[in-house]
Amino acid sequence: MAYSVPMVVEQTSRGERGYDIFSLLLKNRIVFLGTPIDDVVANLIVAQLLYLAQEDPDRDIQMYINSPGGQVDAGLAIYDTMHLIQPQVATTCIGMAASMGAVLLSGGAKGKRSALPNSRILIHQTSAGFQGTAADIEVQAREIIRMNARLQEMMAADTGQLVDRIKADINRDYWMSANEAREYGVIDMIVGQTEATAAADRAEAAVQDSSAEPAGSTNGKQR
């Protein structure tokens, strides 16, 4: 289903000027990742980061993330660009940061990674559907193992967790609330907290406390 992009009219000394909403966000040094990550999306995000770095290398860039993840190579292109450019990239999760979205969230500038109160963060192993000959499948399987090891090291460095902890946790889907993501080291702070979301946090914590975790589990939400 196609959606029209909202237009924003801005008053200037020369009269009115119209921007699509994403161009206006970019004008204010805001990059929004709100889709699954593929090569096209990665190229757009990388281009925006490079442009903002060239425009003003001394001002932070704010990246908002609401993404279910996607292609690993495409996500790593964004991650590497975030660390290549001079401006610091502050990351904020709104809604969900899953898989590569979580990698990008935790890869933001230390002390400037945040999430909104109702955000959900998911980390898990890289997966892929294999096709081709037996030899091709063997090569692809080795590549997946190699990439998983690489991502585990990156997540450990960004979160402060031990690699063994990361490896154990991503064995299955590992969901985190905003509070849990902060404790884990994926983010540094929660922003936009209200009385309602604080009450929801307490209710969620009570539910989790009342359901005893099975021995050896690192996350009561694993599925």
Buried (B, 14 or more C-beta within 10 A) or exposed (E): EEEEEEEEEEEEEEEEEEBEEBEBBBEEBBBBBEBBBEEEBBEBBBEBBEEBBEEEEEEBBBBBBBBBBBBBEBBBBBBEBBEEBEBBBBBBBBBBBBBBBBBBBBBBBEEBBBBBBBBBBBBBBBEEEEEEEEEEEEEBEEEBEEBBEEBBEBBBEBBEBEEEBBBBBBEBBBBBBBBBBBEBBBBBEBBBEEEEBEEBBEEEEEEBEEEEEEEEEEBBBBE
